[in-house]
Each structure stands twice: as C-alpha cells, then as structure tokens.
Amino acid sequence: MRTPTNDDSAGRLDPLNGDHSGVFAPELGEFPNAEQRAGESTPQETKTGTTTVGLKTEDGVVLATDMRASLGYMVSSKDVQKVEEIHPTGALTIAGSVSAAQSLIRSIRAEVRLYESRRGENMSMTALSTLLGNFLRSGAFYVVQPILGGVDEDGPHIYSIDPAGSILEEEYTVTGSGSQYALGVLEQEYNDALSIDEAKTVAARAVKSAVERDLASGNGINICVVTEDGVEITQHKDFEEVL
C-alpha cells in the first residue's frame, strides 16, 4: 500500500469521502476533475505500493506478492500478508488501501460462507469473480485492485479485477506499483506447460525484479499455491528460498 510520490497529490480529493488523502495516484491514475484545498492536512493512510502476480498452470494457480506497507514516506510494516484465502480453493491478492482491502476480504469471506451454507456446494470461480467485481463496482472498495486465483470443476483460473469492477480472465497477470517490472519477467518466462514448482520460481523472479526497482515493494515474498486440494500460503524473507 503506497504513498503517492507527487508532492501535489496531498491536495486531491478522495472520491470516496471527500477528504485530502491523495489515495493511489501513482497506481490507479490521477483524478482529472479533482480540486485542491490549500493549507489542510489529514493523517496518512496505510497502503501497499505493492507488486502482486498471478500465474495459471495445469494443476493449479500460483500467486505471489511482496511484503511491504507504507505510511506516508515511511515503511510502516515489513511483514504484510498481501494474499489471503477467501474460498476453500480460492485466494485473493491485494494492492491498494489496507483498510479497504481488509474490509473487502471480510465481506467476500462472509458471502462465500453464506453461499456454501445455503446451497451445500462451493461457489464457482466464475461466480466468485462476479461477486468481487460487483463489490468493487459499488465504489465502496474503489482503492483496491485484486488478483483472484482459484480452482473449480472447470480447472484453474486467474482473474485480474480492476478498481472499477471489470473482470478479465488471464493466463498470468500483475497489479501494483511494481507491475511493469514484474510483467517483463512474466512475458519472458511464462508458458502454459509450467509445473507448480516452476511457476513458483517464475513468480518469485517477477516479484524480485520489481523489488529491486520499485521503492514501494520489498521486505520478502508471500507465495500462495491453490490446487483442488486447497490453499497453501507461505512467507519468505529471503528470495533465494524460492528461487
């Protein structure tokens, strides 16, 4: 979760609540119709500048993220888990505001449990991605850009879901401030014949590449593997453990 790097960003209005939080101009784009108020200040928000990646394989999906959160120009945490299990065979990465992401994860988990309780079956990844898109389209979680990865009866799926709620199913995808660095690695090294272990290595290389160039990403890597057997999440401070 990232602090804007432009000095004038502090004066822009947050479209959610009208305050001067200057949320995510570097990641989600600037708001062209925003006005500025001089002489006012508000507390900084905890954010993930973030590099998150998702890859699909024949046997499941691999999600990977860095572990840094920022508060203003300060690193506020070096041990952030930016990928969470939200479904028995599904997980979500987060890029954006910590508070909005935490709220989104709680809401999605509740809806998944309700669905399973009422219908006696797991929600499909198509339904789960639609639910996520609807939540984001509502505007309540506008400053979050997740990657959804999961496995259902139709096999593995990776979805890129933008802050406005659009849903794109991909072979691999990236989000966050380090996206351009990670994407270059994926473009060179991804192929649809990767095993789970090979995909973990490619994902780690992509995040490591971003960490070396993006100031808002760093402090280790979260690796999440999702198969039909469930979700496994591990944290590694040293990239060499997964390379």
Secondary structure, 3 states (H helix, E strand, C coil): CCCCCCHHHHHCCCCCCCCCCCCCHHHHCCCCCCCCCCCCCCCCCEEECCCEEEEECCCCEEEEEECCEEECCEEEECCCCCEEEEECCEEEECCEEHHHHHHHHHHHHHHHHHHHHHHCCCCCHHHHHHHHHHHHHCCCCCCECCEEEEEECCEEEEEEECCCCCEEEECEEEECCCHHHHHHHHHHHCCCCCCHHHHHHHHHHHHHHHHHHCCCCCCCEEEEEEECCEEEEEEECCHHHCC
